[in-house]
Amino acid sequence: MAATKSHLFVYGTLMQQMNNPFAIRLATMAALVGPATAQGRLFHHPQNYPCAVCSPDRHDRIHGQVYRMEDPEACFGFLDPYEDCDMNQLSQSLFIRTQTSVDMGHGLSVLSWMYFWNRPLNGLIPIDSGCFTSIRG
């Protein structure tokens, strides 16, 4: 992928309010556009991180934030390993990165990269609100 401006939808440990090195690094390398939702369901992993899965129900929403990346390749260079995503070996990846339409509100949507869970749902707990911060604080 060429290094052009691109969007990233985050819904968990990479959100602006999370105090970890990866969220901080993302915030220094990309501009926060604002809150958004994506179609899907959110689950809580026992190791305290969220897992997004696709859903055919348009009412299933995941709450998060959109960032605009000036250099997507540089961002994905540290985000893909953090998310255990290898775009060359998707079947081995914990998460897969794909593009999806994200609702910015007021009828606006943007095509954004997003990490989706790539494993069975066994042992995961549904987050009915679709908001990871509602259970994490």
C-alpha positions as CSV (number, residue, x, y, z in Angstrom):
1,M,0.0,0.0,0.0
2,A,1.4,3.4,-0.9
3,A,2.0,5.9,1.9
4,T,-1.1,8.1,1.5
5,K,-3.4,9.6,4.0
6,S,-5.7,6.9,5.4
7,H,-8.1,6.4,8.3
8,L,-8.0,4.0,11.2
9,F,-11.0,3.1,13.5
10,V,-9.9,2.1,17.0
11,Y,-12.3,0.8,19.7
12,G,-10.2,-0.4,22.6
13,T,-6.7,-0.1,23.9
14,L,-5.6,2.2,21.1
15,M,-8.2,4.9,21.9
16,Q,-6.9,8.3,22.9
17,Q,-7.8,8.0,26.6
18,M,-5.9,4.8,27.0
19,N,-2.6,5.2,28.8
20,N,-0.3,2.7,27.1
21,P,2.8,3.2,24.8
22,F,0.9,2.1,21.7
23,A,-2.0,4.5,22.1
24,I,0.4,7.3,22.9
25,R,2.5,6.5,19.8
26,L,-0.5,6.4,17.6
27,A,-1.6,9.8,18.9
28,T,1.8,11.2,18.0
29,M,1.7,9.7,14.5
30,A,-1.9,10.3,13.5
31,A,-4.6,13.0,14.0
32,L,-7.7,12.2,16.0
33,V,-10.7,12.9,13.8
34,G,-13.4,12.1,16.4
35,P,-15.8,9.6,17.7
36,A,-17.4,7.1,15.4
37,T,-19.2,3.7,15.3
38,A,-18.7,0.7,13.1
39,Q,-21.1,-2.1,12.4
40,G,-20.2,-5.2,14.4
41,R,-20.2,-6.8,17.8
42,L,-17.7,-6.3,20.6
43,F,-16.4,-8.9,23.0
44,H,-14.2,-8.8,26.0
45,H,-11.1,-11.1,26.0
46,P,-10.1,-12.6,29.4
47,Q,-6.7,-10.9,29.0
48,N,-8.6,-7.5,29.2
49,Y,-8.8,-6.3,25.6
50,P,-11.7,-6.0,23.2
51,C,-12.3,-8.2,20.1
52,A,-14.5,-6.8,17.3
53,V,-16.4,-9.2,15.0
54,C,-18.5,-8.6,11.9
55,S,-22.3,-8.7,12.3
56,P,-25.0,-8.7,9.7
57,D,-27.3,-6.6,12.0
58,R,-26.9,-2.9,11.2
59,H,-28.1,-2.2,14.8
60,D,-25.0,-3.9,16.2
61,R,-22.6,-1.0,16.7
62,I,-19.0,-0.7,18.0
63,H,-18.1,2.6,19.6
64,G,-14.6,4.0,19.0
65,Q,-12.6,6.8,17.4
66,V,-11.2,7.5,14.0
67,Y,-7.6,8.7,13.4
68,R,-6.3,10.1,10.1
69,M,-2.8,8.6,9.4
70,E,-0.3,10.7,7.4
71,D,1.9,7.6,6.9
72,P,-0.2,4.4,7.2
73,E,2.8,2.2,6.5
74,A,4.7,3.6,9.5
75,C,1.6,3.2,11.7
76,F,0.9,-0.3,10.6
77,G,4.6,-1.1,11.1
78,F,4.0,-1.0,14.9
79,L,0.3,-1.6,15.0
80,D,0.2,-4.9,13.1
81,P,2.6,-6.6,15.5
82,Y,0.7,-5.1,18.5
83,E,-2.5,-6.6,17.1
84,D,-0.8,-9.8,16.1
85,C,-1.7,-9.2,12.5
86,D,0.4,-10.5,9.7
87,M,-1.1,-9.5,6.4
88,N,1.0,-12.2,4.7
89,Q,-0.3,-15.0,7.0
90,L,-3.9,-14.1,7.9
91,S,-4.8,-17.6,9.0
92,Q,-2.1,-17.3,11.7
93,S,-3.1,-13.8,12.9
94,L,-5.0,-13.1,16.0
95,F,-6.6,-10.0,14.4
96,I,-7.0,-9.2,10.7
97,R,-6.9,-5.6,9.4
98,T,-9.5,-4.7,6.8
99,Q,-11.3,-1.6,5.5
100,T,-14.9,-0.9,6.5
101,S,-17.3,2.0,6.4
102,V,-17.4,3.9,9.7
103,D,-20.2,6.2,10.8
104,M,-19.0,9.6,11.9
105,G,-22.5,10.9,12.8
106,H,-24.6,13.5,11.0
107,G,-24.9,11.2,8.0
108,L,-21.1,11.2,7.4
109,S,-19.1,8.0,6.9
110,V,-15.5,7.3,6.1
111,L,-13.7,4.2,4.9
112,S,-11.3,3.2,7.7
113,W,-9.0,0.4,8.5
114,M,-10.1,-1.7,11.4
115,Y,-8.8,-4.8,13.3
116,F,-11.2,-7.7,13.5
117,W,-10.9,-10.8,15.7
118,N,-9.7,-13.8,13.8
119,R,-10.4,-16.6,16.2
120,P,-13.4,-18.5,17.7
121,L,-15.5,-16.7,20.2
122,N,-15.0,-19.3,22.9
123,G,-14.3,-17.7,26.3
124,L,-15.1,-14.2,25.1
125,I,-17.7,-12.1,26.9
126,P,-20.1,-10.0,24.9
127,I,-20.0,-6.2,25.5
128,D,-23.6,-5.4,24.7
129,S,-23.0,-1.6,24.8
130,G,-20.4,-2.0,22.1
131,C,-18.2,0.3,24.1
132,F,-15.0,-1.1,25.6
133,T,-14.5,1.9,27.9
134,S,-17.9,1.2,29.5
135,I,-16.5,-1.9,31.1
136,R,-12.9,-0.8,31.5
137,G,-13.5,2.7,32.9
